[in-house]
């Protein structure tokens, strides 16, 4: 059972990190578009 718990925690961590990467990518794209519009 502890092994399953570790695996589930790792899976949740991966999902959490992937979601953060997606959000970061969107923020970078918005900043780029804003900079492009201002120039």
PDB file of N, H, CA, C and O in Angstrom:
ATOM      1  N   UNK A   1       0.831  -1.227   0.000  1.00  0.00           N
ATOM      2  CA  UNK A   1       0.000   0.000   0.000  1.00  0.00           C
ATOM      3  C   UNK A   1       0.860   1.269   0.000  1.00  0.00           C
ATOM      4  O   UNK A   1       0.542   2.204  -0.735  1.00  0.00           O
ATOM      5  N   UNK A   2       1.940   1.341   0.797  1.00  0.00           N
ATOM      6  H   UNK A   2       2.199   0.581   1.394  1.00  0.00           H
ATOM      7  CA  UNK A   2       2.793   2.544   0.765  1.00  0.00           C
ATOM      8  C   UNK A   2       3.331   2.828  -0.636  1.00  0.00           C
ATOM      9  O   UNK A   2       3.471   3.987  -1.026  1.00  0.00           O
ATOM     10  N   UNK A   3       3.636   1.759  -1.398  1.00  0.00           N
ATOM     11  H   UNK A   3       3.523   0.818  -1.081  1.00  0.00           H
ATOM     12  CA  UNK A   3       4.161   1.956  -2.752  1.00  0.00           C
ATOM     13  C   UNK A   3       3.115   2.659  -3.610  1.00  0.00           C
ATOM     14  O   UNK A   3       3.440   3.573  -4.368  1.00  0.00           O
ATOM     15  N   UNK A   4       1.859   2.233  -3.491  1.00  0.00           N
ATOM     16  H   UNK A   4       1.594   1.490  -2.876  1.00  0.00           H
ATOM     17  CA  UNK A   4       0.782   2.863  -4.250  1.00  0.00           C
ATOM     18  C   UNK A   4       0.634   4.323  -3.841  1.00  0.00           C
ATOM     19  O   UNK A   4       0.399   5.187  -4.686  1.00  0.00           O
ATOM     20  N   UNK A   5       0.773   4.597  -2.548  1.00  0.00           N
ATOM     21  H   UNK A   5       0.965   3.894  -1.862  1.00  0.00           H
ATOM     22  CA  UNK A   5       0.655   5.977  -2.073  1.00  0.00           C
ATOM     23  C   UNK A   5       1.751   6.838  -2.683  1.00  0.00           C
ATOM     24  O   UNK A   5       1.498   7.965  -3.109  1.00  0.00           O
ATOM     25  N   UNK A   6       2.977   6.303  -2.725  1.00  0.00           N
ATOM     26  H   UNK A   6       3.182   5.388  -2.379  1.00  0.00           H
ATOM     27  CA  UNK A   6       4.097   7.048  -3.311  1.00  0.00           C
ATOM     28  C   UNK A   6       3.837   7.307  -4.790  1.00  0.00           C
ATOM     29  O   UNK A   6       4.087   8.405  -5.287  1.00  0.00           O
ATOM     30  N   UNK A   7       3.335   6.292  -5.492  1.00  0.00           N
ATOM     31  H   UNK A   7       3.133   5.399  -5.088  1.00  0.00           H
ATOM     32  CA  UNK A   7       3.060   6.457  -6.920  1.00  0.00           C
ATOM     33  C   UNK A   7       1.976   7.499  -7.156  1.00  0.00           C
ATOM     34  O   UNK A   7       2.082   8.312  -8.074  1.00  0.00           O
ATOM     35  N   UNK A   8       0.933   7.476  -6.331  1.00  0.00           N
ATOM     36  H   UNK A   8       0.847   6.816  -5.586  1.00  0.00           H
ATOM     37  CA  UNK A   8      -0.154   8.440  -6.513  1.00  0.00           C
ATOM     38  C   UNK A   8       0.350   9.845  -6.218  1.00  0.00           C
ATOM     39  O   UNK A   8      -0.023  10.794  -6.907  1.00  0.00           O
ATOM     40  N   UNK A   9       1.198   9.988  -5.195  1.00  0.00           N
ATOM     41  H   UNK A   9       1.502   9.217  -4.635  1.00  0.00           H
ATOM     42  CA  UNK A   9       1.751  11.302  -4.871  1.00  0.00           C
ATOM     43  C   UNK A   9       2.628  11.797  -6.011  1.00  0.00           C
ATOM     44  O   UNK A   9       2.597  12.981  -6.347  1.00  0.00           O
ATOM     45  N   UNK A  10       3.410  10.904  -6.611  1.00  0.00           N
ATOM     46  H   UNK A  10       3.435   9.942  -6.338  1.00  0.00           H
ATOM     47  CA  UNK A  10       4.273  11.283  -7.733  1.00  0.00           C
ATOM     48  C   UNK A  10       3.429  11.709  -8.924  1.00  0.00           C
ATOM     49  O   UNK A  10       3.757  12.680  -9.607  1.00  0.00           O
ATOM     50  N   UNK A  11       2.345  10.986  -9.174  1.00  0.00           N
ATOM     51  H   UNK A  11       2.080  10.197  -8.620  1.00  0.00           H
ATOM     52  CA  UNK A  11       1.460  11.328 -10.289  1.00  0.00           C
ATOM     53  C   UNK A  11       0.835  12.699 -10.063  1.00  0.00           C
ATOM     54  O   UNK A  11       0.758  13.509 -10.987  1.00  0.00           O
ATOM     55  N   UNK A  12       0.387  12.958  -8.837  1.00  0.00           N
ATOM     56  H   UNK A  12       0.449  12.299  -8.087  1.00  0.00           H
ATOM     57  CA  UNK A  12      -0.204  14.259  -8.521  1.00  0.00           C
ATOM     58  C   UNK A  12       0.831  15.359  -8.677  1.00  0.00           C
ATOM     59  O   UNK A  12       0.520  16.444  -9.167  1.00  0.00           O
ATOM     60  N   UNK A  13       2.066  15.082  -8.260  1.00  0.00           N
ATOM     61  H   UNK A  13       2.318  14.201  -7.861  1.00  0.00           H
ATOM     62  CA  UNK A  13       3.135  16.074  -8.375  1.00  0.00           C
ATOM     63  C   UNK A  13       3.409  16.386  -9.839  1.00  0.00           C
ATOM     64  O   UNK A  13       3.589  17.546 -10.208  1.00  0.00           O
ATOM     65  N   UNK A  14       3.440  15.347 -10.677  1.00  0.00           N
ATOM     66  H   UNK A  14       3.293  14.404 -10.377  1.00  0.00           H
ATOM     67  CA  UNK A  14       3.676  15.558 -12.109  1.00  0.00           C
ATOM     68  C   UNK A  14       2.561  16.405 -12.715  1.00  0.00           C
ATOM     69  O   UNK A  14       2.823  17.321 -13.494  1.00  0.00           O
ATOM     70  N   UNK A  15       1.312  16.093 -12.353  1.00  0.00           N
ATOM     71  H   UNK A  15       1.100  15.348 -11.720  1.00  0.00           H
ATOM     72  CA  UNK A  15       0.174  16.867 -12.872  1.00  0.00           C
ATOM     73  C   UNK A  15       0.290  18.311 -12.419  1.00  0.00           C
ATOM     74  O   UNK A  15       0.055  19.234 -13.198  1.00  0.00           O
ATOM     75  N   UNK A  16       0.655  18.506 -11.143  1.00  0.00           N
ATOM     76  H   UNK A  16       0.845  17.756 -10.509  1.00  0.00           H
ATOM     77  CA  UNK A  16       0.795  19.857 -10.597  1.00  0.00           C
ATOM     78  C   UNK A  16       1.860  20.628 -11.358  1.00  0.00           C
ATOM     79  O   UNK A  16       1.652  21.787 -11.717  1.00  0.00           O
ATOM     80  N   UNK A  17       3.005  19.988 -11.607  1.00  0.00           N
ATOM     81  H   UNK A  17       3.173  19.046 -11.315  1.00  0.00           H
ATOM     82  CA  UNK A  17       4.103  20.648 -12.321  1.00  0.00           C
ATOM     83  C   UNK A  17       3.710  20.954 -13.758  1.00  0.00           C
ATOM     84  O   UNK A  17       4.028  22.026 -14.272  1.00  0.00           O
ATOM     85  N   UNK A  18       3.019  20.018 -14.412  1.00  0.00           N
ATOM     86  H   UNK A  18       2.761  19.148 -13.994  1.00  0.00           H
ATOM     87  CA  UNK A  18       2.592  20.244 -15.799  1.00  0.00           C
ATOM     88  C   UNK A  18       1.618  21.414 -15.877  1.00  0.00           C
ATOM     89  O   UNK A  18       1.685  22.222 -16.803  1.00  0.00           O
ATOM     90  N   UNK A  19       0.709  21.505 -14.898  1.00  0.00           N
ATOM     91  H   UNK A  19       0.655  20.849 -14.146  1.00  0.00           H
ATOM     92  CA  UNK A  19      -0.244  22.616 -14.885  1.00  0.00           C
ATOM     93  C   UNK A  19       0.496  23.932 -14.707  1.00  0.00           C
ATOM     94  O   UNK A  19       0.150  24.929 -15.341  1.00  0.00           O
ATOM     95  N   UNK A  20       1.527  23.947 -13.837  1.00  0.00           N
ATOM     96  H   UNK A  20       1.809  23.137 -13.322  1.00  0.00           H
ATOM     97  CA  UNK A  20       2.306  25.163 -13.625  1.00  0.00           C
ATOM     98  C   UNK A  20       3.025  25.562 -14.904  1.00  0.00           C
ATOM     99  O   UNK A  20       3.107  26.748 -15.222  1.00  0.00           O
ATOM    100  N   UNK A  21       3.552  24.578 -15.650  1.00  0.00           N
ATOM    101  H   UNK A  21       3.485  23.614 -15.393  1.00  0.00           H
ATOM    102  CA  UNK A  21       4.245  24.876 -16.905  1.00  0.00           C
ATOM    103  C   UNK A  21       3.281  25.481 -17.914  1.00  0.00           C
ATOM    104  O   UNK A  21       3.635  26.413 -18.637  1.00  0.00           O
ATOM    105  N   UNK A  22       2.068  24.956 -17.963  1.00  0.00           N
ATOM    106  H   UNK A  22       1.780  24.199 -17.376  1.00  0.00           H
ATOM    107  CA  UNK A  22       1.068  25.483 -18.900  1.00  0.00           C
ATOM    108  C   UNK A  22       0.732  26.924 -18.551  1.00  0.00           C
ATOM    109  O   UNK A  22       0.665  27.783 -19.431  1.00  0.00           O
ATOM    110  N   UNK A  23       0.521  27.189 -17.261  1.00  0.00           N
ATOM    111  H   UNK A  23       0.576  26.492 -16.546  1.00  0.00           H
ATOM    112  CA  UNK A  23       0.192  28.550 -16.822  1.00  0.00           C
ATOM    113  C   UNK A  23       1.351  29.485 -17.134  1.00  0.00           C
ATOM    114  O   UNK A  23       1.141  30.593 -17.625  1.00  0.00           O
ATOM    115  N   UNK A  24       2.579  29.041 -16.848  1.00  0.00           N
ATOM    116  H   UNK A  24       2.749  28.140 -16.449  1.00  0.00           H
ATOM    117  CA  UNK A  24       3.752  29.860 -17.122  1.00  0.00           C
ATOM    118  C   UNK A  24       3.885  30.161 -18.601  1.00  0.00           C
ATOM    119  O   UNK A  24       4.257  31.272 -18.982  1.00  0.00           O
ATOM    120  N   UNK A  25       3.586  29.182 -19.435  1.00  0.00           N
ATOM    121  H   UNK A  25       3.284  28.280 -19.126  1.00  0.00           H
ATOM    122  CA  UNK A  25       3.682  29.360 -20.890  1.00  0.00           C
ATOM    123  C   UNK A  25       2.652  30.388 -21.356  1.00  0.00           C
ATOM    124  O   UNK A  25       2.954  31.232 -22.199  1.00  0.00           O
ATOM    125  N   UNK A  26       1.439  30.318 -20.811  1.00  0.00           N
ATOM    126  H   UNK A  26       1.194  29.633 -20.125  1.00  0.00           H
ATOM    127  CA  UNK A  26       0.384  31.276 -21.170  1.00  0.00           C
ATOM    128  C   UNK A  26       0.786  32.682 -20.744  1.00  0.00           C
ATOM    129  O   UNK A  26       0.598  33.638 -21.497  1.00  0.00           O
ATOM    130  N   UNK A  27       1.343  32.815 -19.526  1.00  0.00           N
ATOM    131  H   UNK A  27       1.495  32.038 -18.914  1.00  0.00           H
ATOM    132  CA  UNK A  27       1.771  34.130 -19.033  1.00  0.00           C
ATOM    133  C   UNK A  27       2.855  34.699 -19.938  1.00  0.00           C
ATOM    134  O   UNK A  27       2.825  35.883 -20.273  1.00  0.00           O
ATOM    135  N   UNK A  28       3.812  33.864 -20.338  1.00  0.00           N
ATOM    136  H   UNK A  28       3.836  32.902 -20.067  1.00  0.00           H
ATOM    137  CA  UNK A  28       4.882  34.332 -21.225  1.00  0.00           C
ATOM    138  C   UNK A  28       4.314  34.777 -22.562  1.00  0.00           C
ATOM    139  O   UNK A  28       4.745  35.789 -23.114  1.00  0.00           O
ATOM    140  N   UNK A  29       3.351  34.031 -23.087  1.00  0.00           N
ATOM    141  H   UNK A  29       3.000  33.209 -22.639  1.00  0.00           H
ATOM    142  CA  UNK A  29       2.739  34.402 -24.370  1.00  0.00           C
ATOM    143  C   UNK A  29       2.001  35.731 -24.242  1.00  0.00           C
ATOM    144  O   UNK A  29       2.077  36.571 -25.139  1.00  0.00           O
ATOM    145  N   UNK A  30       1.286  35.930 -23.131  1.00  0.00           N
ATOM    146  H   UNK A  30       1.224  35.248 -22.402  1.00  0.00           H
ATOM    147  CA  UNK A  30       0.553  37.183 -22.924  1.00  0.00           C
ATOM    148  C   UNK A  30       1.527  38.350 -22.822  1.00  0.00           C
ATOM    149  O   UNK A  30       1.275  39.420 -23.377  1.00  0.00           O
ATOM    150  N   UNK A  31       2.641  38.150 -22.114  1.00  0.00           N
ATOM    151  H   UNK A  31       2.845  37.281 -21.663  1.00  0.00           H
ATOM    152  CA  UNK A  31       3.648  39.209 -21.993  1.00  0.00           C
ATOM    153  C   UNK A  31       4.232  39.535 -23.361  1.00  0.00           C
ATOM    154  O   UNK A  31       4.445  40.703 -23.687  1.00  0.00           O
ATOM    155  N   UNK A  32       4.486  38.514 -24.152  1.00  0.00           N
ATOM    156  H   UNK A  32       4.312  37.566 -23.886  1.00  0.00           H
ATOM    157  CA  UNK A  32       5.053  38.718 -25.484  1.00  0.00           C
ATOM    158  C   UNK A  32       4.085  39.502 -26.362  1.00  0.00           C
ATOM    159  O   UNK A  32       4.486  40.433 -27.060  1.00  0.00           O
ATOM    160  N   UNK A  33       2.806  39.122 -26.325  1.00  0.00           N
ATOM    161  H   UNK A  33       2.480  38.365 -25.758  1.00  0.00           H
ATOM    162  CA  UNK A  33       1.798  39.820 -27.126  1.00  0.00           C
ATOM    163  C   UNK A  33       1.661  41.270 -26.668  1.00  0.00           C
ATOM    164  O   UNK A  33       1.520  42.175 -27.491  1.00  0.00           O
ATOM    165  N   UNK A  34       1.703  41.486 -25.357  1.00  0.00           N
ATOM    166  H   UNK A  34       1.818  40.750 -24.689  1.00  0.00           H
ATOM    167  CA  UNK A  34       1.583  42.842 -24.824  1.00  0.00           C
ATOM    168  C   UNK A  34       2.763  43.689 -25.286  1.00  0.00           C
ATOM    169  O   UNK A  34       2.590  44.836 -25.699  1.00  0.00           O
ATOM    170  N   UNK A  35       3.963  43.120 -25.214  1.00  0.00           N
ATOM    171  H   UNK A  35       4.104  42.189 -24.878  1.00  0.00           H
ATOM    172  CA  UNK A  35       5.165  43.847 -25.639  1.00  0.00           C
ATOM    173  C   UNK A  35       5.101  44.135 -27.139  1.00  0.00           C
ATOM    174  O   UNK A  35       5.505  45.210 -27.583  1.00  0.00           O
ATOM    175  N   UNK A  36       4.595  43.180 -27.918  1.00  0.00           N
ATOM    176  H   UNK A  36       4.266  42.307 -27.558  1.00  0.00           H
ATOM    177  CA  UNK A  36       4.504  43.361 -29.368  1.00  0.00           C
ATOM    178  C   UNK A  36       3.502  44.467 -29.704  1.00  0.00           C
ATOM    179  O   UNK A  36       3.712  45.238 -30.641  1.00  0.00           O
ATOM    180  N   UNK A  37       2.422  44.538 -28.939  1.00  0.00           N
ATOM    181  H   UNK A  37       2.252  43.912 -28.179  1.00  0.00           H
ATOM    182  CA  UNK A  37       1.409  45.562 -29.199  1.00  0.00           C
ATOM    183  C   UNK A  37       1.904  46.951 -28.805  1.00  0.00           C
ATOM    184  O   UNK A  37       1.568  47.940 -29.456  1.00  0.00           O
ATOM    185  N   UNK A  38       2.706  47.025 -27.735  1.00  0.00           N
ATOM    186  H   UNK A  38       2.978  46.221 -27.206  1.00  0.00           H
ATOM    187  CA  UNK A  38       3.190  48.319 -27.261  1.00  0.00           C
ATOM    188  C   UNK A  38       4.244  48.898 -28.194  1.00  0.00           C
ATOM    189  O   UNK A  38       4.325  50.115 -28.361  1.00  0.00           O
ATOM    190  N   UNK A  39       5.041  48.043 -28.795  1.00  0.00           N
ATOM    191  H   UNK A  39       4.975  47.054 -28.659  1.00  0.00           H
ATOM    192  CA  UNK A  39       6.129  48.542 -29.645  1.00  0.00           C
ATOM    193  C   UNK A  39       5.627  49.017 -31.003  1.00  0.00           C
ATOM    194  O   UNK A  39       6.420  49.465 -31.832  1.00  0.00           O
TER     195      UNK A  39
END
